[in-house]
Amino acid sequence: MILFPAIPLSLPARSGNRPPRIQRRGIPAYTVLFALIVTASPLPAEEDGEISAIQREVGDLRRRLEELEARLQFLLEKKEAAAEAGTVPGETGTDDRMAATEKPATNNERIEVVNTEPPPGPDISAGGRIYFDAIYNSRSGGGGSNRADQAFNPAAIPVEGSGEDHQTAYSARDSRLWVKAHSPTAIGDLAGYIEIDFVGGGGNERVSNSYNPRLRHAYAVYKGLTLGQTYTGFLNLSAYPETNDSNGPAGILNIRQPLLRYQHPFHWGDLTLGLEQPETTLTTAGGSLAVDDDRVPDIVTRLDFSGDWGNWSLAGLIRQIRHDSAEAFVAADSQWGGAVSASGRIYIGDRDNLRFSLAYGNALGRYLSFNSFDDGVLDGRGNITLTDVLGGFLSYQHWWDETLRSSLTVGYARADHDLLIAPAEINKSFYSAHINLLWSPTLNTSIGIEWLYGHRKLEDGRDGELNRFQFTSSYKF
């Protein structure tokens, strides 16, 4: 059972590598013959030890084969003797692990079978990562618990007349802990995963720099069925670019929420169907509002296609955007909206790869760029007007050698608001660019630097930009 469909839970340094093909072969006779021929030929002195080792291995294999043949002959003779006595070991004999009653069963009686071996317990493992960022921002979007100076959020880029110049931030809050469990049962394999980080609220930057743990993932998997909290099925995790910044570029799909999802494999790929937590966010004259009046879960479907060339996905999203006003003079309203996306990773050569994502619809809202755009605009009479949103990114990763790599990533997102009802200071568009250099001296360690440029524009014409330089180190255990 695969624990993580989706979640990149291995070292990002190796995310661009194709999985090796594993083949199992026996030891053919010509391999033994070749070893014997080699031992008869004169070789340099430094190879004597290696040839002696091969000879010992061949001798061990020969002795092991003779032992297996003797054991097989013994079992065959035992089975023949038992058959002549009227019993066959493994069916009704007392040496079987399943013990039967001594009294023979008649047509009206049932043999009681008792499992004398206790079921195996769950296989539990734990791990995590230690993550450190040292960041310089040309403009500050606000420090502390809002994380704007530590993780890129396009909506937090200061516009004209706001924000402080030149700010430095250090953080270890993206460190994580996780626990995995796997349990073979009579009805099939069960698996579970739970993960936390320290990007929750609270804490301070004065003395302890302590922050509350935050739940990232908590889900169980059984035969393609996933229950719990994890990444939305609308997202193809394989397409996620490798950036030092945890949030990634503008225009990215990135959301985790409680869900019920089923994934079924076919010869051409996988089909995913899911019901996910609904949550409507609307723009009002007073700002963004999460109304919490939802009734119908978000409906998600995705088709995945893969091969030696890489993978790509087509996904669809259907949502009911709804509010139920408590004020008598404001009517309740609901609208149905949808969105589609295409994303994937294409291999170029042995290691290089191109990752991409493009999404469009009038129900993207909080699914894109960390809710930089709302699902719609609410007018003074309670009517909802859905907002068309377009977003995506393109990322090319190049491997300089076995341990050194770079990614160039660009992202873009924009919304088409009804300016007759939308406030003038609402976000109109974003774009960003990332370029990094990462080094992995070991499989579980990465060190690197990144330059990030971000731009934000409002409907009233004001804009702002951000330059960020980031050093990152990561150790997974």
Buried (B, 14 or more C-beta within 10 A) or exposed (E): EEBBBBBEBEBBBBBBEEEEEEEEEEEEEEEBEEBEEBBEEEEEEEEEEEBEEBBEEBEEEEEEEEEEEEEEEEEEEEEEEBEEEEBEBEEBEEEBEEBBEEEEEEEEEEEEEEEEEEEEEEEEEEBBBBBBBBBBBBBBBBBBBEBBBBBBBBBBBBBEEEBEEEBEBEBEBBBBBBBBBBBBEEEEEBBBBBBBBBBBEEBEEEEEEEBEEBEBBBBBBBEBEBBBBBBBBBBBBBBBBBBBBBBBBBBBBBBBBBBBBBBEEEEEBBBBBBBBBBBBBBBBEEEBBEBEBBEBBBBBBBBBBBEEEBBBBBBBBBBBBBBBBEEEEBEEBBBEBBBBBBBBBBBEEEBBBBBBBBBBBBBBBBBBBBBBBBBBBBBEEBBBBBBBBBBBBBBBBBBEEEBBBBBBBBBBBBBEBEEEBBBEEBBBBBBBBBBBBBBBEEEBBBBBBBBBBBBBBBBEEBBBBBEBBBBBBBBBE
